Amino acid sequence: MKIREVIDSILRYHPALIRYMGCDEVKCGDPEQECTGVVTAMDATVNVVRKAVELKANLIVVHEPTNYTSADRPGWNEDFENQVFREKEKLLEDNHIVIWRDHDHMHAHQPDGIFTGVLKYLGFEEYAEVDRSMGLYAHFIVTLPEDRQTTLKKLMAQLKETIGLNGVRYIGPEDMPVRKLAVVGHLNGGPSREKNKAGLPKEYSVEIIRYFEEQGVDVILPGETIDWTLLSYVRDAVQLGQNKAIITLGHFNWEELGMRYAKEWIDTLLDGAVPVTYVPTEDMYQYYF
């Protein structure tokens, strides 16, 4: 089975994106070679590449950029030399590795391939309801049954263990009860095309405050964050004595479980034709206390 055939199988699994011109493409290597194994990973870090070599796998399916740029075009396209990229490129070339990115198609999948993995491995899948009411993109409200309700401290311990974190950043009282939480997207401050009642563009991160105010959510689990919207709201709420919390896992950590899930469905698609292995990219942050 050629690598190109593996990629085509994945694309058939996803919804077709008409006249697609996005980032989901081969980033390096020859996809016409025989596939010796597939690795799924959030990011093709040097350690992930080394693990693929160890596993004798020559296709790495990633969700995020390979070459340190947002455009993520194959190769290094900036007007200065990048020695780190050159060394990584040599490692890939020497071992005939192909990197293919599955980002836009995975998020276009119904249900979303990343959210599905996050909810599945955190044990929230059967308690989650999708909410598209904000008109931006989907988020999930998880209402825990009485026998699954927990505290913020225990929830953070669960996240640390399941995702493999080196530490957890949070705002909120550790002993507060957690009955309802929201798994949402990246709170990065971008304006929406929609307007609020003052005629100003809605901000996704500000709209998430609605969950605390109107839906009785206790904890928000977002991707990326900025400090001056939801995080500042939660800090003020806590200083006023309210039980509200946010856990900032970071973009890659938050989405990591989606690529663990990708291993499962790619394995099913290929029906044993080649081995498929999930390789954690691991928490990039170290903590000094």
Sequence and secondary structure as in RCSB ss.txt:
>XXXX:A:sequence
MKIREVIDSILRYHPALIRYMGCDEVKCGDPEQECTGVVTAMDATVNVVRKAVELKANLIVVHEPTNYTSADRPG
WNEDFENQVFREKEKLLEDNHIVIWRDHDHMHAHQPDGIFTGVLKYLGFEEYAEVDRSMGLYAHFIVTLPEDRQT
TLKKLMAQLKETIGLNGVRYIGPEDMPVRKLAVVGHLNGGPSREKNKAGLPKEYSVEIIRYFEEQGVDVILPGET
IDWTLLSYVRDAVQLGQNKAIITLGHFNWEELGMRYAKEWIDTLLDGAVPVTYVPTEDMYQYYF
>XXXX:A:secstr
 BHHHHHHHHHHHS   TT  SS SEEES TTSB   EEEESS  HHHHHHHHHTT  EEEESS SSSSSS  SS
  SSS  HHHHHHHHHHHHTT EEEE SHHHHHSSS HHHHHHHHHTT GGGEEEE TTSS  EEEEE  GGG E
EHHHHHHHHHHHHT S  EEES TT EESEEEE   B   EEEEE TTS EEEHHHHTHHHHHHS   EEE SSB
 IIIIIHHHHHHHHTT   EEEE  HHHHHHHHHHHHHHHHHHHHTTSS EEE           
